[in-house]
């Protein structure tokens, strides 16, 4: 092919060996050079005049340095007189030859004829200088090949502009690649003419390299091969379409010899019957036909030879799974066709259609006695028969319906026109139909009909009639309408009501949420589904919520459980929930919870409770102040009166002891009694009156209290102060803490039967904590009512905005913790 292409170009091409002998000449060279050159009998240099031979030898030597050398000697042509030829000499070191390309300066007539031949055959060419990245020669017909106007300059930009966009990247990689490229390469790509026409190009290249082995230039020949490519594509497309029809179609195509053996089986047999084609080739088709159908089939097969083509009656064919499938088959006799040499068999699986036809046949036997309405029509859709049930439902007699179209009887003002159009279309297509229609009887009474229409065929697959079977479903439709109305009312109550309705499954996840959860909580219903309930419950309410769920699971009603639920915005709202156990109900499978928003109610109650506590604190504070005032007065009276009198008596007794009285034992006894009386009165005074708070610190007052009790030997108390040395607090706070400690120790002495007690008083970061513990017998806080002493301590603590806590258990002693926030 390359030699033929080179023979078509107008430039003379001569390949010369290092000894000067030519080894190849194209047709253009043979027209210019003497006959001896073609035979290798004359040295290439001797073709030129003596004055030009040195010029040619010099050009050959320069070309070996790596660059093409132009030279213009003259010589006598075989066909013409001496003429000037412009030669370009290129050295090919890999092959050890020179390429000499010559072009006559005068334009001979042969060149014109060759140019016309090249245009007709769609051949053009150009030389490309790789180093300068330009075309050094372009054949005149290149613009014709690329669909460009004659005056258009053809350059590299024009070339790449016309190359198909999908081929540009590939061709750039191929044409600019130099490493490992052979001397001659072939390429194929597409160009796009300005008018949009697509042209396939076969591109031949001959690469030239310089002395350093670097690609320096190339000679390129291009040919339009579009007609061949388009024919090949059309052939491949036709073959692909045929294979798709045979392999993927719903018909089984095969060729059977006259004796019954399969010669060819289409690929569709695999998905139709389960066989691979190779399993059936060479096997007799009669082996796979049902024995009951084989005699009739063989008789019909005998008619094929004279009649050329025949359709068989449906018969049963065994698939690979051993099942009998009903087949509808046409056989064409092409035994005399040398390319076929057999019977062409086209078969279609009609098993499902046959089953339907048989069922309809059975139904026709009981049509007169059935309660369902039955009609039959001819292939023009006109009623040919109606049973008694249809006449009873529609109110028409048989005579009134014969010859009418079914839609005339089933029409109603409320029947959609689209429904009738759909019925008509499916009937015309020969398809079965199943539809519910709203109709009116002859006297205008409305009714609903569940209608099934099935086409009926004969053995030749010709449509004979339709059979329509209808059932009166009016009562069902009315019940469905009533149910729909009821559901709409229920949904309106659920979705528009203020209460939330949810269903919680066995593991505590939401399985249903009413849509009004969006209005109440900000969630879409689907955002809560399958998520755990406890994920949205306030942590402090989890325990009570779980207790409520447990009551429901154990058969108790969940009445008025209050808890906080997290809204989508992160805020908690108070809900009051009631629940009922429906875990055993398969339609529900969980606990139905009705929740009501009581956030406003709780807020008001909390404000009321706060006001009540504030009022109670004020009352308690007033009572305590009154008690303290009264106790102070009593203490002062005992101290200033009784104690002074007893002290005087003590002094008198001491005077007698000093010599004024002889009975010293009496005086000693009197002095002892008087001292005990004084101690008792002082003790009473301390219990009834407040300490002198203005003069001592909290630490000192508590220390004195502990020491006074330890002197009685009724209880051993240890006092552990931390950070309270020099602590100055308000007088009412000082007094309150003192009284709490005093009351707590009194309770230990009276009731705890304790041997030791401990007081820890600590002040850290503005928090004052008091802890009183004992090793007494303890008590059950859940069963024992709170006494007056504990109540007084708690009331005192709360009146000072403190937090009071008590922990005890039988045999484990008792612990009282009180904490106050003090300004730092």
Helices and strands as residue ranges (DSSP letters): H 2-8, E 12-17, E 22-25, H 27-32, H 35-39, G 44-47, H 50-63, E 69-71, E 74-75, E 83-92, E 97-104, H 109-121, E 123-129, E 134-138, H 142-145, H 156-162, H 165-175, E 184-192, E 198-209, E 215-224, H 226-248, E 251-256, E 262-265, H 269-273, H 277-280, G 285-288, H 291-307, E 309-311, E 315-318, E 324-334, E 342-349, H 351-365, E 373-378, E 383-386, H 388-394, H 398-401, H 406-410, H 417-428, E 433-440, E 446-457, E 463-472, H 474-496, E 500-504, E 510-513, H 517-521, H 525-528, G 533-536, G 539-541, H 542-553, E 558-566, E 572-582, E 590-597, H 599-637, I 638-642, H 643-655, I 656-660, H 664-688, H 698-710, E 716-722, H 731-747, I 748-752, E 756-764, E 767-774, H 788-799, E 803-808, E 814-821
